[in-house]
Amino acid sequence: MGASTDLSDARQRAARVLSAFEAAVKGEGGAAQAALEAALRDTALLKRAVAIQNARQHEAASVAAAEVAALKAQLQEAQLSAYSLSMHLREALAHSQKRGGPDWVT
């Protein structure tokens, strides 16, 4: 401004400085806005990924719980069968001792 020759020149120089300043501010604001939009897109993407992963984990947990229940039922059935077989064996041995020995020996 001090190098201006007259008032009109000073106004033109001030207008150029203000225009350059405005462009710089808008450019920074635009970059900040773009960064904000990118961060919001990334956040939305991560939220969807977490929701999908959470659903998969719940599904896997329910499948595992169903498998555990089926295996417990199988185990209980096997234990009942083993108990039944041991009772039959005990009864057969008691019966064979009353008759004088096992049937396969005589």
CORTA-V322304 format. One record per pair of residues at least 12 apart in sequence whose C-alpha atoms are under 7 Angstrom apart, sorted by the first residue. I is the first residue (numbers start at 1). J is the second residue. D is the distance in whole Angstrom. If there is no record, write none. Layout:
I_J_D / I_J_D
//
This chain:
1_13_7
//
